[in-house]
Amino acid sequence: MKRDFSQLSTERRNPRTLRIDALSVPEILDTLNREDATIAAAVATEKVKIARAVTLLVDRVKKGGRMIFVGAGTSGRLGMLEAAEIPPTFDTPPTLVQAVMAGGPECVWASREGAEDDAADGAAQMRIRAVRSLDAVIGISASGVTPFVTGALGEARKRGGARILVSCNRRGVPRDAADVHIAVIVGPEVITGSTRLRAGTATKLVLNMLTVATMVRLGKVYENLMVDLQTRSDKLVARAKRIVSTLGGIPEADATKALRAAGGSAKVAIVMLRRRLSRERAETLLREYDGMLRGALES
């Protein structure tokens, strides 16, 4: 059955931007800025559902599950970006957070006609990745009804996986499409149908909330510092030194030695310094507190 996409709010014309082509450059920019200013409030209305999704993700990951983002077009690219940023920021295994792009990774750079309409391929990608009950599949679709995404979520359901749907539409989305459906209603786009704009910004905000809150609850952050970061670039090495210096109470010049003694782990170095423990004992203490630095320091 052909879907009537004209009924989607993201496909309707925005009455506030009907004359955008007649505006000066500063006026165009003012228009874009005014439209974007409403997005954070729209995201806030879905806070309860976002919190439910985070709880679901934390539960799955603690038990050894994975987070798998699935999307097409802009939505898929946002999922790829989110998955790529997690390992260096929070020192997670590369398999923990994955992303599946309709049409394959090459579609990050160039669209492939019809890829988003292939529900069977969405399901097949979940089988290829051997989705299981411990995993959480996060479908990303501005319309909420992209066949590639719904196919993936349907297969995840068959396999017992948790399902989260991030969209900017409720109309026509089945109630059982996901365990948690986060629908940020941003309304018509500045340029009709261009969901890389308001819908894309709203989606990015939601994905940030899902991943950051999940990683905080998993102990990857202490205060507001990324204590589990990877030290694989000069910038990250320098950041790790500052973190160890700040939380370990030592001069930054001594942080390199402390990190080396801790096997490169800022979190272990901080426990060694603050609790005056050996590396082995510090690592044991962190395991006892499920990697939560606050628990290890305050026990």
Backbone bond lengths (Angstrom), bond angles and torsions (degrees), N, CA, C in turn:
res aa  C-N    CA-C-N  psi(-1)  N-CA   C-N-CA  omega(-1)  CA-C   N-CA-C  phi
1 M - - - 1.468 - - 1.530 109.78 -
2 K 1.322 115.75 129.41 1.455 120.77 179.32 1.522 109.83 -71.49
3 R 1.327 116.39 132.24 1.456 120.34 179.15 1.522 110.11 -88.24
4 D 1.329 116.22 140.71 1.459 121.44 178.35 1.526 108.98 -87.15
5 F 1.318 115.83 91.38 1.465 120.52 -175.88 1.531 111.69 -68.91
6 S 1.330 117.32 -18.61 1.467 119.33 -178.97 1.523 112.23 -64.31
7 Q 1.347 116.95 -17.07 1.460 120.68 -179.97 1.523 112.98 -83.04
8 L 1.323 117.19 -10.58 1.466 120.25 178.73 1.521 109.60 -73.26
9 S 1.333 116.85 137.44 1.473 119.40 -178.72 1.520 111.52 -62.44
10 T 1.337 116.91 -30.98 1.466 120.31 -179.01 1.526 112.23 -74.25
11 E 1.344 117.08 -9.75 1.465 120.93 178.66 1.533 112.26 -102.49
12 R 1.321 116.67 -3.84 1.462 119.66 179.84 1.521 111.14 -83.34
13 R 1.305 116.09 160.83 1.465 120.76 179.70 1.524 109.92 -80.65
14 N 1.308 115.88 139.28 1.459 122.35 -179.82 1.532 108.81 -88.57
15 P 1.321 118.08 114.58 1.474 119.84 -176.86 1.524 113.02 -64.92
16 R 1.316 117.34 -18.70 1.473 120.46 -178.19 1.526 112.45 -83.01
17 T 1.332 117.59 -9.29 1.472 119.30 -175.61 1.527 112.14 -124.98
18 L 1.329 117.08 21.25 1.468 120.27 -176.32 1.530 112.77 -63.40
19 R 1.315 117.47 -25.85 1.474 120.22 -177.68 1.530 112.20 -111.87
20 I 1.327 116.31 25.73 1.462 118.64 -176.70 1.526 111.94 -61.67
21 D 1.336 116.71 -29.36 1.465 120.00 -179.80 1.518 113.20 -72.27
22 A 1.342 117.40 -14.47 1.461 121.69 -179.65 1.523 112.31 -99.82
23 L 1.336 117.22 2.02 1.459 121.43 -175.91 1.524 111.68 -89.25
24 S 1.330 115.16 158.14 1.464 121.14 172.07 1.528 108.44 -74.35
25 V 1.313 116.78 167.30 1.471 120.31 179.33 1.527 111.45 -58.06
26 P 1.340 120.60 -49.14 1.474 119.06 177.79 1.524 112.58 -58.67
27 E 1.337 117.33 -36.24 1.464 120.49 -179.98 1.537 111.26 -69.77
28 I 1.332 117.26 -37.02 1.465 120.92 175.61 1.528 109.73 -61.32
29 L 1.328 115.43 -44.49 1.463 119.99 -179.35 1.523 111.19 -65.66
30 D 1.327 117.19 -39.46 1.465 120.57 176.42 1.527 110.68 -61.44
31 T 1.321 116.10 -40.19 1.464 120.71 179.26 1.519 110.84 -63.26
32 L 1.317 116.84 -47.46 1.463 120.76 178.44 1.526 110.70 -59.57
33 N 1.329 115.85 -43.57 1.459 120.46 -178.61 1.516 111.77 -64.26
34 R 1.322 117.45 -41.95 1.468 121.28 178.87 1.532 110.91 -63.49
35 E 1.317 116.62 -41.20 1.460 120.41 -179.85 1.530 110.60 -66.81
36 D 1.311 117.08 -41.74 1.467 120.79 -179.67 1.523 112.30 -67.52
37 A 1.331 116.73 -27.27 1.470 120.80 -176.16 1.520 112.96 -64.20
38 T 1.317 118.09 -16.93 1.468 120.80 -177.90 1.534 112.90 -90.68
39 I 1.313 117.27 -8.58 1.467 120.19 -168.60 1.526 112.75 -70.99
40 A 1.322 118.00 -44.35 1.469 120.24 -177.66 1.524 111.63 -59.02
41 A 1.334 116.71 -38.00 1.472 119.81 178.61 1.525 110.73 -65.79
42 A 1.329 116.82 -37.74 1.468 120.21 178.26 1.527 110.68 -65.60
43 V 1.314 116.86 -39.29 1.466 120.88 177.34 1.525 110.18 -64.06
44 A 1.308 117.15 -40.82 1.477 121.67 -177.72 1.522 112.17 -59.54
45 T 1.328 117.60 -29.66 1.470 119.53 -179.35 1.530 111.74 -67.80
46 E 1.316 117.75 -16.55 1.470 122.03 -179.68 1.530 112.19 -102.41
47 K 1.338 117.20 16.33 1.465 121.09 -174.95 1.521 112.80 -58.40
48 V 1.312 118.19 -40.34 1.468 120.58 -178.93 1.527 110.56 -61.73
49 K 1.317 116.40 -43.42 1.463 119.84 179.51 1.530 111.39 -69.86
50 I 1.311 116.61 -37.59 1.466 119.51 177.58 1.524 109.82 -62.88
51 A 1.328 116.82 -40.89 1.470 121.05 177.64 1.530 110.97 -62.29
52 R 1.330 117.19 -41.91 1.465 120.87 176.90 1.519 110.62 -60.78
53 A 1.312 116.05 -41.10 1.459 120.20 179.80 1.529 111.25 -65.48
54 V 1.323 117.09 -41.41 1.466 120.73 178.67 1.526 110.30 -62.09
55 T 1.331 116.88 -45.12 1.468 120.60 178.34 1.519 110.77 -57.92
56 L 1.320 115.56 -41.63 1.463 120.94 178.52 1.527 110.69 -63.19
57 L 1.333 116.77 -44.67 1.464 121.02 -179.18 1.528 111.75 -64.77
58 V 1.318 116.60 -44.92 1.468 120.30 179.99 1.522 110.27 -60.24
59 D 1.322 116.19 -44.65 1.461 120.79 -179.93 1.519 111.01 -59.64
60 R 1.337 117.09 -45.82 1.464 120.43 -178.78 1.525 111.81 -65.95
61 V 1.324 116.54 -46.83 1.469 119.97 -176.53 1.525 110.98 -64.92
62 K 1.338 117.56 -39.52 1.464 120.58 178.43 1.523 111.60 -60.03
63 K 1.311 116.53 -29.57 1.461 120.95 -178.86 1.528 113.01 -90.28
64 G 1.340 115.57 3.43 1.464 119.37 177.84 1.508 114.89 101.12
65 G 1.329 116.95 11.15 1.452 120.62 -179.19 1.519 112.82 -83.77
66 R 1.331 114.29 174.38 1.458 121.75 -179.22 1.526 111.03 -116.51
67 M 1.322 115.78 160.51 1.456 122.83 172.29 1.524 107.00 -109.29
68 I 1.335 116.84 123.16 1.463 120.37 -176.22 1.526 109.22 -125.24
69 F 1.335 116.48 111.44 1.454 122.12 177.44 1.524 109.51 -84.50
70 V 1.322 116.33 139.18 1.463 121.75 -179.03 1.521 108.88 -134.43
71 G 1.332 116.57 129.77 1.457 118.63 178.45 1.507 112.25 -166.59
72 A 1.319 115.47 173.26 1.466 122.67 177.21 1.521 108.75 -128.11
73 G 1.319 116.74 151.21 1.459 120.48 177.71 1.517 112.38 58.55
74 T 1.332 116.60 -137.33 1.466 121.16 179.91 1.517 111.66 -55.82
75 S 1.331 116.78 -42.60 1.468 120.59 -179.36 1.521 111.11 -60.44
76 G 1.320 116.58 -43.28 1.462 119.98 178.39 1.513 112.16 -64.89
77 R 1.328 115.71 -38.94 1.477 119.59 179.73 1.524 110.94 -66.11
78 L 1.327 117.20 -37.03 1.458 120.00 176.75 1.530 110.94 -65.51
79 G 1.324 116.84 -37.53 1.459 120.35 175.95 1.510 111.85 -65.14
80 M 1.336 116.70 -40.82 1.469 120.98 177.86 1.524 110.35 -62.35
81 L 1.313 116.47 -43.03 1.470 121.01 179.65 1.520 110.63 -61.91
82 E 1.333 116.97 -45.02 1.465 120.88 -178.68 1.527 110.51 -61.54
83 A 1.329 115.73 -45.73 1.463 119.98 -178.89 1.527 111.80 -64.45
84 A 1.335 116.46 -36.63 1.466 120.36 -178.31 1.519 112.54 -69.42
85 E 1.344 116.52 -30.20 1.461 120.22 -174.64 1.528 113.67 -82.19
86 I 1.327 118.10 -21.28 1.462 120.00 -173.38 1.531 113.95 -67.84
87 P 1.339 120.40 -48.33 1.479 118.98 -177.24 1.531 115.16 -57.26
88 P 1.360 120.12 -48.45 1.464 117.55 -179.36 1.521 113.83 -69.13
89 T 1.337 116.95 -29.33 1.462 120.49 -177.75 1.518 112.21 -77.87
90 F 1.336 115.87 -38.98 1.460 119.68 -172.53 1.528 113.91 -122.42
91 D 1.328 117.37 9.21 1.465 123.26 177.60 1.531 111.42 52.52
92 T 1.312 115.54 53.65 1.462 120.35 176.81 1.522 109.38 -100.45
93 P 1.326 118.18 155.91 1.467 120.44 175.12 1.534 109.81 -62.11
94 P 1.329 118.06 146.27 1.470 119.98 -177.39 1.522 113.69 -62.08
95 T 1.330 117.22 -19.26 1.467 120.17 -179.76 1.526 112.77 -86.13
96 L 1.324 118.15 -13.03 1.462 120.55 -174.32 1.527 111.98 -65.84
97 V 1.325 116.37 -47.30 1.467 121.05 179.96 1.525 107.65 -118.02
98 Q 1.321 116.17 115.74 1.458 121.68 -176.84 1.521 110.07 -120.35
99 A 1.328 115.27 165.42 1.462 120.14 177.10 1.517 109.32 -139.10
100 V 1.315 115.11 140.13 1.463 122.07 178.99 1.523 107.87 -120.44
101 M 1.317 115.34 123.78 1.462 122.08 -177.74 1.522 109.62 -106.58
102 A 1.318 117.04 129.13 1.459 120.33 176.35 1.526 109.78 -57.05
103 G 1.322 115.89 127.86 1.459 119.92 -179.00 1.512 114.34 89.55
104 G 1.343 116.81 -5.55 1.462 120.37 179.01 1.509 112.85 97.28
105 P 1.333 117.08 167.51 1.471 121.65 -176.51 1.527 113.82 -56.96
106 E 1.331 117.19 -28.98 1.471 119.03 -178.96 1.532 111.68 -64.64
107 C 1.331 116.63 -19.75 1.463 120.13 179.44 1.523 112.78 -77.50
108 V 1.320 116.61 -3.29 1.465 119.05 171.11 1.522 109.04 -63.41
109 W 1.340 115.66 -33.44 1.465 120.66 -174.87 1.523 113.01 -103.11
110 A 1.319 116.89 -28.72 1.458 119.96 -177.86 1.524 109.16 -143.20
111 S 1.317 116.50 128.06 1.460 120.70 -178.18 1.528 110.95 -67.97
112 R 1.343 115.56 149.25 1.446 121.45 174.10 1.523 108.21 -118.61
113 E 1.322 115.97 120.18 1.457 121.25 -174.40 1.532 111.42 -57.14
114 G 1.311 115.54 129.79 1.456 121.04 175.59 1.510 115.45 86.14
115 A 1.335 119.03 -8.04 1.468 120.65 -176.63 1.524 111.52 -60.80
116 E 1.326 117.16 -39.58 1.468 120.09 -177.08 1.534 112.02 -71.09
117 D 1.326 117.07 -18.13 1.463 120.80 -177.75 1.525 113.47 -91.58
118 D 1.326 117.01 3.24 1.471 121.33 -174.71 1.525 110.70 -96.43
119 A 1.347 116.13 86.97 1.462 120.66 -179.96 1.519 111.38 -64.82
120 A 1.338 116.52 -35.16 1.467 120.52 -179.28 1.521 111.02 -63.18
121 D 1.325 116.40 -37.46 1.465 119.20 178.90 1.522 110.56 -70.05
122 G 1.337 117.49 -37.01 1.462 119.96 175.85 1.514 110.98 -57.72
123 A 1.330 116.45 -44.57 1.465 121.06 177.78 1.524 110.95 -65.48
124 A 1.337 115.95 -41.44 1.471 119.83 -178.79 1.526 111.12 -62.53
125 Q 1.332 117.22 -37.02 1.469 120.19 -179.71 1.521 111.25 -64.47
126 M 1.320 117.34 -31.67 1.464 120.11 176.75 1.527 110.57 -71.21
127 R 1.316 116.55 -35.46 1.468 119.58 177.00 1.523 110.59 -68.98
128 I 1.324 115.93 -41.04 1.472 120.12 178.48 1.523 110.42 -58.70
129 R 1.319 116.25 -38.62 1.478 120.78 -179.12 1.524 112.60 -87.82
130 A 1.307 116.42 5.62 1.472 122.30 176.21 1.523 111.59 49.84
131 V 1.336 115.54 50.36 1.466 120.32 177.36 1.520 109.51 -57.33
132 R 1.338 115.20 136.81 1.465 121.03 -177.58 1.518 109.62 -132.11
133 S 1.324 115.12 -178.73 1.464 120.02 -172.65 1.527 113.32 -64.74
134 L 1.322 117.97 -25.14 1.460 120.18 -179.45 1.529 112.65 -79.60
135 D 1.318 117.48 -14.08 1.461 121.69 -175.14 1.527 112.02 -84.90
136 A 1.325 115.18 157.40 1.464 121.71 173.64 1.522 108.07 -123.79
137 V 1.329 115.87 124.14 1.465 121.52 178.24 1.518 108.15 -102.17
138 I 1.333 115.68 124.73 1.461 121.62 -178.73 1.519 108.32 -108.36
139 G 1.318 116.34 103.64 1.452 120.76 177.45 1.514 110.34 -82.02
140 I 1.336 116.73 135.90 1.458 121.92 -179.56 1.525 107.44 -121.83
141 S 1.324 116.38 119.45 1.463 120.84 -176.48 1.516 108.70 -157.41
142 A 1.334 117.59 117.06 1.461 119.97 -179.36 1.520 110.96 -57.07
143 S 1.334 117.16 -41.17 1.460 121.31 -179.69 1.517 112.67 -79.05
144 G 1.333 116.54 -24.83 1.456 121.40 -175.64 1.512 113.32 82.53
145 V 1.333 117.42 -3.52 1.468 120.37 -175.47 1.528 112.51 -128.40
146 T 1.327 118.17 17.74 1.460 120.71 178.34 1.529 109.48 -60.23
147 P 1.334 119.57 120.84 1.464 121.62 -174.34 1.528 114.64 -55.97
148 F 1.327 118.25 -40.20 1.465 119.89 178.99 1.524 110.31 -58.12
149 V 1.326 116.22 -41.53 1.464 121.43 -178.50 1.524 110.85 -72.99
150 T 1.325 117.36 -45.23 1.469 119.17 -179.61 1.523 110.89 -65.37
151 G 1.336 116.84 -33.50 1.462 120.02 176.24 1.517 111.54 -64.13
152 A 1.338 115.82 -41.33 1.467 120.42 178.74 1.520 111.17 -66.03
153 L 1.333 116.99 -43.49 1.464 120.40 179.73 1.525 111.16 -65.56
154 G 1.342 116.14 -37.35 1.461 119.36 178.16 1.516 112.11 -63.72
155 E 1.333 117.05 -40.90 1.464 120.75 178.08 1.524 110.85 -68.78
156 A 1.331 116.64 -37.10 1.469 120.21 177.41 1.522 110.26 -61.32
157 R 1.323 115.79 -38.87 1.467 119.81 178.97 1.536 110.27 -62.96
158 K 1.317 116.93 -44.54 1.463 120.82 179.25 1.524 111.20 -58.63
159 R 1.317 116.03 -33.07 1.459 121.38 -176.36 1.522 112.78 -90.96
160 G 1.332 117.03 1.86 1.458 121.07 177.16 1.510 114.88 84.32
161 G 1.337 117.15 6.73 1.459 119.77 -179.49 1.517 112.12 -75.18
162 A 1.325 116.28 155.56 1.461 121.16 175.28 1.523 108.79 -76.18
163 R 1.343 115.86 148.66 1.461 119.83 -175.56 1.531 110.77 -130.55
164 I 1.320 114.39 127.35 1.469 121.54 175.73 1.530 106.69 -122.71
165 L 1.310 116.85 135.28 1.465 121.38 176.40 1.522 108.67 -119.43
166 V 1.332 116.06 125.53 1.466 122.16 175.94 1.527 107.08 -108.94
167 S 1.330 116.49 117.62 1.463 120.12 -177.80 1.523 110.36 -142.06
168 C 1.332 115.03 178.91 1.460 121.00 174.08 1.524 109.63 -124.40
169 N 1.328 115.41 30.77 1.456 121.07 -177.26 1.530 110.09 -156.12
170 R 1.335 116.91 143.06 1.466 121.56 172.80 1.524 111.94 -110.86
171 R 1.315 115.88 -27.87 1.461 121.13 -173.90 1.536 110.56 -61.25
172 G 1.306 116.27 123.42 1.455 121.28 175.77 1.510 114.98 82.44
173 V 1.329 117.77 -0.65 1.471 120.58 178.75 1.532 107.91 -88.56
174 P 1.333 118.71 120.08 1.468 120.58 -178.97 1.520 111.68 -60.18
175 R 1.331 115.78 145.65 1.468 120.03 -178.50 1.517 111.99 -61.60
176 D 1.328 117.17 -29.77 1.462 120.31 -178.09 1.526 112.32 -95.30
177 A 1.344 116.70 18.23 1.465 119.91 -179.89 1.526 111.69 -63.73
178 A 1.323 116.66 -28.54 1.465 120.92 -178.40 1.527 109.02 -156.93
179 D 1.318 115.54 162.41 1.471 119.88 174.28 1.518 110.43 -70.10
180 V 1.325 115.83 -35.02 1.467 121.59 175.45 1.524 107.51 -134.41
181 H 1.320 116.74 122.22 1.464 121.22 177.49 1.520 108.66 -111.16
182 I 1.315 116.20 108.59 1.459 122.53 177.10 1.525 107.31 -92.54
183 A 1.313 116.71 109.02 1.469 121.24 -176.33 1.527 109.25 -116.61
184 V 1.319 117.10 103.44 1.467 122.25 179.01 1.523 107.94 -93.10
185 I 1.319 116.74 107.71 1.460 120.92 -174.79 1.529 109.49 -87.19
186 V 1.319 115.50 96.52 1.467 120.91 -178.52 1.522 111.91 -92.63
187 G 1.338 117.85 -12.20 1.455 120.67 179.37 1.518 112.86 80.93
188 P 1.326 116.83 -168.96 1.463 121.24 -176.50 1.527 112.96 -60.78
189 E 1.316 114.25 148.50 1.462 120.25 -179.16 1.534 111.65 -79.12
190 V 1.314 115.65 161.76 1.464 121.34 175.67 1.532 109.23 -59.17
191 I 1.325 115.64 -47.40 1.458 122.78 173.18 1.524 105.66 -108.39
192 T 1.288 118.36 117.76 1.467 123.32 -169.73 1.526 112.44 -49.69
193 G 1.344 114.74 121.11 1.462 121.32 176.35 1.517 115.53 84.80
194 S 1.335 118.01 -6.20 1.470 120.51 -178.13 1.522 109.33 -83.89
195 T 1.327 116.24 82.12 1.466 120.80 -173.35 1.527 113.54 -76.55
196 R 1.321 117.89 3.42 1.470 118.77 170.84 1.528 110.39 -74.69
197 L 1.323 117.19 -9.53 1.460 121.45 -176.94 1.528 110.92 -89.62
198 R 1.322 119.07 -104.31 1.456 121.13 -175.28 1.534 111.82 -61.52
199 A 1.317 116.71 -45.89 1.463 119.84 179.70 1.525 110.80 -63.31
200 G 1.333 116.61 -40.32 1.459 120.07 178.98 1.515 112.25 -64.58
201 T 1.325 116.26 -40.73 1.468 120.01 178.41 1.518 110.73 -65.36
202 A 1.332 116.50 -43.94 1.471 120.34 178.61 1.521 110.51 -61.58
203 T 1.326 116.43 -42.68 1.466 120.66 179.93 1.515 111.04 -62.62
204 K 1.318 117.23 -43.46 1.466 120.73 179.21 1.525 110.92 -61.07
205 L 1.330 117.17 -41.02 1.460 120.25 177.83 1.529 110.97 -61.31
206 V 1.330 116.77 -43.85 1.464 120.16 -179.86 1.527 110.76 -65.26
207 L 1.312 117.54 -43.68 1.466 120.18 -179.98 1.528 110.78 -62.98
208 N 1.328 116.52 -39.60 1.473 119.84 175.00 1.523 110.56 -57.88
209 M 1.324 116.19 -44.98 1.464 120.69 -178.50 1.527 110.61 -64.37
210 L 1.313 117.31 -43.25 1.465 120.74 -179.48 1.521 111.43 -61.97
211 T 1.325 117.11 -49.77 1.464 119.45 -174.44 1.525 112.35 -75.18
212 V 1.326 117.40 -42.56 1.467 119.32 -178.19 1.525 110.67 -65.87
213 A 1.332 117.26 -47.76 1.457 119.57 -179.51 1.529 111.03 -62.40
214 T 1.331 116.51 -38.67 1.468 119.79 177.83 1.517 110.94 -62.86
215 M 1.329 117.30 -46.16 1.467 120.58 -178.15 1.531 111.61 -67.70
216 V 1.330 117.28 -34.90 1.466 119.90 175.85 1.527 109.76 -62.03
217 R 1.331 116.89 -46.29 1.466 121.16 -178.82 1.527 112.36 -68.39
218 L 1.320 116.57 -19.33 1.467 120.69 177.21 1.529 112.33 -90.20
219 G 1.330 117.14 3.15 1.455 120.91 175.98 1.511 115.00 86.59
220 K 1.324 117.22 16.93 1.460 120.45 -178.42 1.526 112.56 -82.83
221 V 1.323 116.11 -6.03 1.468 121.38 -178.27 1.518 108.92 -132.23
222 Y 1.328 116.33 138.20 1.466 121.49 172.16 1.522 106.70 -124.84
223 E 1.338 116.53 130.76 1.459 121.03 -168.04 1.533 106.06 53.82
224 N 1.317 118.95 -118.49 1.468 118.16 174.67 1.527 111.02 -122.14
225 L 1.328 115.38 31.88 1.461 121.61 -177.44 1.526 110.74 -112.06
226 M 1.336 116.54 138.32 1.467 121.84 -178.75 1.530 109.40 -83.21
227 V 1.313 115.94 83.29 1.464 121.47 -171.80 1.526 113.54 -75.79
228 D 1.326 118.33 -4.60 1.459 121.20 176.85 1.526 112.53 -110.73
229 L 1.325 116.90 20.67 1.464 119.09 -175.74 1.522 111.95 -65.89
230 Q 1.353 115.62 154.57 1.459 121.22 174.33 1.527 108.85 -83.88
231 T 1.329 116.30 144.77 1.464 120.62 -179.68 1.526 108.87 -109.09
232 R 1.343 114.63 68.97 1.469 119.76 -174.73 1.522 113.33 -117.07
233 S 1.309 117.00 14.63 1.464 121.24 173.41 1.511 107.16 -149.65
234 D 1.321 116.38 162.53 1.461 120.43 -179.22 1.529 110.97 -58.60
235 K 1.338 116.20 -40.12 1.470 119.67 -179.10 1.524 111.09 -64.35
236 L 1.340 116.85 -43.11 1.459 120.03 -178.28 1.531 111.57 -71.65
237 V 1.322 116.70 -34.60 1.469 120.02 175.77 1.523 109.38 -62.50
238 A 1.331 116.15 -45.42 1.467 120.37 179.29 1.523 111.04 -62.63
239 R 1.341 116.40 -39.20 1.467 120.08 179.06 1.522 110.37 -65.18
240 A 1.332 116.76 -42.90 1.463 120.55 179.41 1.529 110.55 -60.99
241 K 1.318 117.02 -40.10 1.468 120.42 178.16 1.523 110.87 -62.07
242 R 1.335 116.43 -42.89 1.465 119.62 179.77 1.529 110.70 -64.52
243 I 1.312 116.37 -40.02 1.465 120.28 -179.70 1.527 110.50 -63.99
244 V 1.338 116.55 -46.43 1.474 120.56 179.39 1.518 110.53 -63.94
245 S 1.321 116.26 -39.57 1.460 120.24 178.10 1.530 110.92 -63.48
246 T 1.327 115.98 -46.82 1.469 121.36 -177.25 1.519 112.15 -65.14
247 L 1.331 116.36 -48.96 1.465 120.30 -174.30 1.528 112.89 -88.14
248 G 1.332 116.10 -23.14 1.467 119.11 -179.48 1.508 113.48 -90.48
249 G 1.336 115.73 -11.14 1.454 119.92 177.57 1.516 113.79 70.37
250 I 1.335 116.34 35.55 1.461 119.99 178.57 1.522 108.84 -126.64
251 P 1.348 117.62 159.73 1.462 119.88 175.75 1.529 110.34 -61.90
252 E 1.308 115.98 147.45 1.462 119.97 -179.23 1.518 111.38 -58.96
253 A 1.315 116.99 -30.87 1.466 120.65 -179.86 1.524 112.03 -63.50
254 D 1.336 117.04 -24.42 1.472 120.80 -179.47 1.531 112.74 -92.76
255 A 1.328 116.53 -5.22 1.464 119.83 -174.40 1.522 112.63 -69.26
256 T 1.331 117.48 -30.29 1.467 120.13 179.45 1.519 110.54 -61.46
257 K 1.322 116.13 -44.93 1.464 120.47 178.58 1.522 111.08 -63.66
258 A 1.331 116.62 -40.97 1.464 120.68 -179.83 1.524 110.95 -64.44
259 L 1.332 116.82 -41.34 1.458 120.76 178.06 1.524 111.51 -64.97
260 R 1.318 115.85 -40.34 1.468 119.90 179.14 1.524 110.18 -63.05
261 A 1.321 116.38 -41.87 1.471 120.51 179.55 1.525 111.51 -66.17
262 A 1.340 115.95 -24.73 1.463 120.76 -178.77 1.522 112.29 -95.61
263 G 1.324 116.85 11.07 1.460 119.99 -179.86 1.509 113.59 70.33
264 G 1.325 117.02 24.06 1.461 121.76 178.49 1.515 114.55 89.19
265 S 1.328 118.03 -1.54 1.461 121.50 -178.23 1.517 111.37 -92.29
266 A 1.332 116.23 117.83 1.459 119.99 178.30 1.523 110.58 -63.22
267 K 1.313 116.73 -40.24 1.462 120.99 -178.15 1.530 110.92 -62.33
268 V 1.319 117.16 -45.96 1.468 121.25 179.17 1.523 110.13 -64.54
269 A 1.331 117.05 -41.77 1.464 121.06 179.96 1.521 111.04 -59.98
270 I 1.341 116.33 -40.43 1.464 120.59 -178.95 1.529 110.78 -65.60
271 V 1.322 117.37 -42.73 1.463 120.80 178.51 1.529 109.93 -65.18
272 M 1.325 117.82 -42.20 1.465 121.40 178.36 1.525 110.58 -57.80
273 L 1.319 116.02 -44.57 1.463 120.31 -176.63 1.528 112.10 -73.34
274 R 1.320 116.64 -46.77 1.465 120.37 -174.72 1.522 112.40 -73.58
275 R 1.335 117.18 -35.59 1.464 120.52 -177.85 1.524 112.99 -101.44
276 R 1.335 115.99 -0.88 1.473 122.05 179.60 1.535 110.22 54.85
277 L 1.322 115.06 55.04 1.460 121.79 -177.50 1.515 111.17 -119.10
278 S 1.330 115.07 161.60 1.456 120.49 172.49 1.528 108.96 -72.81
279 R 1.310 116.57 165.18 1.462 120.30 177.97 1.536 110.61 -59.16
280 E 1.320 115.97 -44.42 1.464 120.04 -177.97 1.524 111.02 -61.35
281 R 1.316 116.71 -44.53 1.465 120.34 -178.57 1.529 111.03 -69.30
282 A 1.334 115.42 -36.72 1.468 119.25 178.56 1.523 110.15 -64.53
283 E 1.314 116.85 -42.24 1.469 120.69 178.82 1.524 111.01 -64.57
284 T 1.323 116.13 -39.25 1.468 120.60 177.96 1.523 111.09 -63.96
285 L 1.327 116.11 -43.35 1.462 120.68 -179.19 1.531 110.59 -63.11
286 L 1.317 116.24 -41.05 1.462 119.66 178.66 1.530 111.13 -64.43
287 R 1.311 116.73 -39.35 1.471 119.39 177.01 1.523 111.10 -63.42
288 E 1.339 115.95 -38.39 1.467 119.88 179.50 1.528 111.57 -62.07
289 Y 1.320 115.97 -28.00 1.467 120.70 -179.92 1.530 111.45 -107.14
290 D 1.330 116.46 26.57 1.474 122.10 175.78 1.522 112.42 53.15
291 G 1.321 115.93 36.22 1.456 120.25 177.26 1.518 114.81 78.76
292 M 1.339 117.91 6.37 1.461 121.19 -178.25 1.523 109.61 -84.23
293 L 1.320 115.86 110.77 1.458 120.35 -177.12 1.527 111.45 -63.13
294 R 1.317 117.49 -38.26 1.473 120.12 -179.51 1.531 110.40 -59.48
295 G 1.319 116.29 -43.60 1.461 119.92 179.56 1.515 111.84 -64.16
296 A 1.339 116.69 -42.34 1.457 121.17 -179.70 1.525 112.07 -65.15
297 L 1.332 116.62 -35.55 1.456 120.32 -179.06 1.523 113.11 -80.04
298 E 1.317 116.49 -30.65 1.470 119.19 -173.93 1.520 113.04 -99.73
299 S 1.332 117.61 -2.12 1.467 119.55 -177.49 1.520 110.30 -67.76
